[in-house]
Amino acid sequence: MDNQRIFLWVALALAIWVNWQAWHDDRRPAAAPGGSQNPSVTESAPDLPQPANGGEIDAPALPGTDDVPSAAALEMEASLAGDTFSVRTDVLDAEIALDGGDLVKVILPDYPVRKDQPDIKVQLLDPSASREFVFRTGLQAGQGQPRVTAETRFSAPAERFTLAEGSDMLEVPLTWTSPEGLEVRKTYTFRRGSYAVGVRYDVVNRSAEPWRGASYVQIRKRNTPRERSMTDVDTYSFVGPVIYDGESYDKLKVKDLAKEPLQATYTGGWVAAIQHHFLAAAIPGSTQASYSGAVRNNVFSLSAIGDPVDVASGGTGMFEDTLFVGPKLQDQLKATAPGLRLTVDYGWLTIISQPLFWVLSKIHALVGNWGWAIILLTILIKLAFYKLQETSGRSMAKMRKLQPRLKALQERYGEDRQKLSQAMMELYRKEKVNPASGCLPILVQMPVFLALYWVLLESVELRQAPWALWIDDLSARDPYFILPLLMGVTMFVQQKLNPAPPDPIQAKVMMVLPVVFTVFFAFFPAGLVLYWFVNNLLSIAQQWHINRVVERDG
């Protein structure tokens, strides 16, 4: 088996696998929600009540109680935003609802939906009924005690808040006082350049009774099915709810969450709703938190409520949580919460993909252009595997040199496959050629190729990034299909430098493969095609050099 054939068949398998995985993600049965947690942990959290109708309690109950909010309270929790006020920073245009003091709308001014329509920005949070996607945050309390939910009407000192020039932080305060005398100041903290938003509650208990409560965070999102499209890169990525239990990261199927609501207790966890390049995440401030999740009326929710805190009469208490809403910038994700960087979905090759992205980002910091960074990274990968590839190349060069003699054996033995095989093996033994000697180097490199594929596909840093000439968006397909055509030409040249398969049928198939790959790559992001094209050019140069050396040495 010659190495060129191995490489091309593996590459074809890769192409088929990528499309199959995108199709399969929407159809395979997922693990049960929370299935990664220790069963004993689930059993140790019996105080999270389960609604009789299978839906979730919108404001999660306080751990350690059997308290269930009234039907009226649940209806208020399900309602959408009413009066809002605006908050603007250098990276976020947001709206906060006075009812509940919830962050309900976020637009990202630095991220157009399409590069050719720069005025239409990506909107993540949306309070409209048809596209509901909001955070719910508040304070839960014991039976009969005041609590902060979506029915709580806050007051704000202004209708508009803007991060001032030269300021690195913007605090947005909201206040509410219950009839019993519980004073709550809810403060949002926005920082320059950051998509992480702090939520702090300062509680003063002026009532005659002690107050026991805990803060909660929740994500609510309407589940909207997607249509798969080969020309839309976004359809290759998972969209939906995810959860981190402090150790492992799980994607949750909405249909499974509807059948089996989530109830568990985790340490160091968080919940999120993700899509290609963007996410909204809620990270409870309490190290240990009780998690719940379910689906109602085609809206999924994931909630986390921290450990209760006792505030004596005349005393004070404080609660802090964190929200993240924006692009999956890996440095910010890593700084916001442990494991949050896993939402950049490199899949099972994360252990390879993350170091590759780190190298790519360092190169970009030097050259200032993601296209040239991809080219330089491709060169570095090629250098790293040079010796392994040289082994494969020498094997192919020797096989190429034996082509006339192999053809003569085919003519001599005709249809007698057994004698032909014996004669070929004898020739290989005599000439000290192992036709399979280059298999291992190619197989060793394939995980790296796959990992880089996912780096280029999933990293938001490359979204709408220009390279040069007509390529003004490395995350979109080549508008003129020039790069895919050049890539196809390089595949054809590679074939001419390598030995032809002895089987005529296989030889015809190999001649068709460059055309097949050209059509297939025509719909891939230009950054991926650029990588493959440069890799082919380097392979051609290396194989041409090896062929000359082998021919010269006889």
Secondary structure, DSSP 8 states (H G I E B T S, - for coil): --HHHHHHHHHHHHHHHHHHHHHHHTTS----TTTTS-HHHHHT-TTS---TTS---SS---TT------HHHHHHHHS---SEEEEE-SS-EEEEETBTT-EEEEEEEEEEEETTEEEEEEE--B-SGGG-EEEEEEEEESTTS--BSTT-B-B-S-SEEE--TT-SEEEEEEEEE-TTSEEEEEEEEEETT--EEEEEEEEEE-SSS-EEEEEEEEEEEE-------TT-GGGGS--EEEEE-SS-EEE--HHHHHHS-EEEEEES-EEEEEETTEEEEEE-SSSEEEEEEEEETTEEEEEEEE--EEE-TT-EEEEEEEEEEEE--HHHHHHHSTTGGGGS--GGGHHHHHHHHHHHHHHHHHHS-HHHHHHHHHHHHHHHTHHHHHHHHHHHHHHHHTHHHHHHHHHHHTT-HHHHHHHHHHHHHHHT--TTTTHHHHHHHHHHHHHHHHHHHH-GGGTT---STT---TTS--TT-HHHHHHHHHHHHHHHHS---SSHHHHHHHHHHHHHHHHHHTTS-HHHHHHHHHHHHHHHHHHHHHHHHHHHH-
